């Protein structure tokens, strides 16, 4: 587990509060600073404010106001080298 520890800032973006809280607590337990946002628009707004400190983003794909794909494109235009992991809980038949 030591290899997973860090001290960078990671943003967690998910419209489902339990998922957002679980990911945040897990990353915090590994030593990361965590910022959260409840949808894509909030993520872009928060990233704009904290772009120098955010090193990576874990973001849901399907969210209200602005989806994760649109938000990730906007964030990449602000700071191209930001690492973004898109996640989804959708199951396709």
Protein Blocks (a to p, Z undefined) as FASTA:
>chain_A
ZZmgccbdcddddfblklmmmmmmmmmmnopacdddfbfklmmmmmmmmmmmmmbdcddf
bdghiafklmmmmmmmmommlccddddfbdcZZ
